[in-house]
Amino acid sequence: MKQSDHFRENAENCQRLAERAPDHPTYLRYKRMEDAWRSLADEQDWLDGEKAPVTVVT
């Protein structure tokens, strides 16, 4: 399994934890963690050469 897949698994776990959070601050914390894991997965895909860097059009 690729490293980015592990990161996405972690993001999914955080998503499930957020859905069961007992209060709003805990929900937000898990959602931030989910977003961070997804960002790491995307960056790892880029580092592995599987995804081109984002092109900024000005």
LINNOR-V389548 format. One record per residue. N is the residue number from 1. OMEGA is omega in whole degrees, 0 to 359 (* if undefined). Layout:
n,omega
N,OMEGA
N,OMEGA
This chain:
n,omega
1,180
2,178
3,180
4,177
5,176
6,179
7,179
8,175
9,177
10,178
11,179
12,177
13,178
14,178
15,179
16,178
17,179
18,180
19,181
20,183
21,182
22,181
23,185
24,178
25,178
26,176
27,181
28,179
29,179
30,178
31,176
32,178
33,177
34,179
35,180
36,179
37,179
38,177
39,177
40,179
41,179
42,179
43,179
44,175
45,179
46,180
47,179
48,178
49,182
50,185
51,178
52,176
53,181
54,177
55,180
56,179
57,180
58,*
